[in-house]
């Protein structure tokens, strides 16, 4: 009986934590989720915050460049958004904050500038999805018309791929 209860608990927990809200960009990016380890280190619920409709809508466009030492250099091009690392953890301010970076749905870090190095061991041998979301200073996810503001790119499964395919 305890084994059946454990198996049901794992199944139900997997179903609950695998549901993802919609996102916004030129494609339909699933909202990433944090691992339990990440939640321990960075205790923030993924609360959503709508962009002020009177302001320009921010956006991010990502590109991944293979690094000669392995892994990828992630480049984020922002419009109508100011990165404010000095204000991380403070009250949200319109069109300001930082970015959260996810690989295959697992948060791998925060991004406070245009570039971030992603180690090769973060990627699986299959095709990988890299998601970047715009987040307010208090880590809430910026939203527009009910969708996350962010971008996604797919890393092909073969090593040393130089082309990024946007969904």
C-alpha positions in Angstrom: 0.0 0.0 0.0 2.7 2.6 0.8 4.3 1.9 -2.6 1.0 2.6 -4.4 0.5 5.8 -2.4 4.1 6.9 -3.3 3.6 6.2 -7.0 0.3 8.1 -7.1 1.9 11.0 -5.3 4.7 11.2 -7.8 2.3 10.9 -10.8 0.0 13.7 -9.4 3.0 15.9 -8.6 4.5 15.5 -12.0 1.2 16.4 -13.6 0.8 19.5 -11.4 4.3 20.8 -12.0 4.4 20.2 -15.7 1.5 22.5 -16.5 2.8 25.8 -18.0 1.1 29.1 -18.8 1.3 30.7 -22.2 4.0 33.1 -23.2 4.5 36.0 -25.6 6.8 36.6 -28.5 6.6 35.8 -32.2 6.0 32.2 -31.3 4.3 30.2 -28.5 6.9 29.8 -25.7 6.0 27.6 -22.8 6.5 29.2 -19.4 9.5 27.6 -17.8 9.4 26.1 -14.3 11.9 26.0 -11.5 13.4 22.9 -10.0 13.0 22.2 -6.3 16.8 23.0 -5.9 16.2 26.4 -7.6 13.3 27.1 -5.3 15.5 26.5 -2.3 18.1 28.9 -3.5 15.8 31.6 -4.9 12.5 31.5 -3.1 10.2 33.4 -5.5 6.8 32.1 -6.8 6.2 32.7 -10.4 3.7 35.5 -9.9 2.7 37.3 -13.1 2.6 41.1 -13.5 0.9 42.8 -16.5 2.8 45.5 -18.3 1.3 49.0 -18.0 -0.8 49.4 -21.2 0.1 53.1 -21.5 3.8 52.2 -22.0 5.6 50.6 -24.9 5.6 46.8 -24.7 9.1 45.4 -23.9 10.6 42.5 -25.8 13.6 40.3 -25.9 15.2 38.5 -28.9 17.7 35.8 -28.1 20.5 34.3 -30.2 22.9 31.5 -29.1 26.5 31.4 -30.4 28.6 28.3 -30.0 31.5 28.9 -27.8 34.9 27.6 -28.9 35.5 26.1 -25.5 32.1 24.3 -25.5 28.6 25.4 -24.6 27.0 28.6 -25.9 27.1 32.3 -25.5 23.6 33.6 -25.1 22.9 37.1 -26.4 19.7 39.0 -25.5 18.6 42.0 -27.5 16.1 44.1 -25.5 13.7 46.8 -26.6 11.7 49.0 -24.3 13.2 47.3 -21.2 16.0 48.4 -18.8 18.0 45.8 -16.9 18.5 47.0 -13.3 20.6 44.5 -11.3 21.1 47.0 -8.5 17.3 46.9 -7.9 16.9 43.1 -7.8 14.6 42.1 -5.0 13.0 45.5 -4.7 9.5 46.7 -5.8 8.7 46.4 -9.5 9.1 49.4 -11.7 7.5 49.6 -15.2 9.6 48.1 -18.0 12.6 47.4 -15.7 14.1 44.3 -14.1 16.2 41.3 -15.3 15.9 38.1 -17.2 15.5 34.5 -16.1 17.2 31.8 -18.3 15.8 28.3 -18.6 17.1 25.2 -20.5 14.6 22.5 -21.1 12.2 24.1 -18.5 14.8 24.2 -15.7 16.0 27.6 -14.5 19.7 28.0 -14.9 20.2 31.5 -13.7 19.4 35.2 -13.9 20.7 37.4 -16.7 21.6 41.1 -16.0 23.1 42.1 -19.3 23.3 41.4 -23.0 25.5 38.2 -22.7 25.6 35.0 -20.6 27.7 31.9 -21.0 25.9 28.6 -20.8 28.1 25.6 -20.0 27.9 22.6 -22.3 26.9 20.3 -19.5 23.6 22.2 -19.1 22.5 20.7 -22.5 21.2 17.2 -23.2 22.3 15.2 -26.2 18.9 15.8 -27.8 17.5 19.0 -29.1 17.3 21.6 -26.3 15.1 24.6 -25.7 16.5 27.8 -24.2 13.9 30.2 -22.9 14.5 33.8 -21.6 11.8 35.7 -19.7 11.6 39.3 -18.7 11.1 39.7 -15.0 10.4 42.6 -12.7 12.8 43.6 -9.9 10.7 41.4 -7.5 11.1 38.5 -9.9 7.5 38.5 -11.1 7.1 37.5 -14.7 6.2 40.4 -17.0 3.1 39.7 -19.0 1.3 41.2 -22.0 -2.3 40.2 -22.9 -2.0 37.2 -20.7 1.2 35.9 -22.2 4.8 35.8 -20.8 7.2 38.2 -22.4 10.2 36.3 -23.6 11.8 34.4 -26.4 12.9 30.8 -27.1 15.5 29.2 -29.3 16.2 25.5 -30.0 19.8 24.2 -29.9 20.1 21.3 -32.4 21.2 18.0 -30.9 24.5 17.8 -32.9 27.6 19.2 -31.2 28.9 22.5 -32.5 25.7 23.6 -34.2 26.0 27.2 -35.3 22.5 27.9 -36.4 19.7 28.7 -33.9 16.2 27.8 -35.0 13.5 30.1 -33.5 10.0 28.6 -33.1 
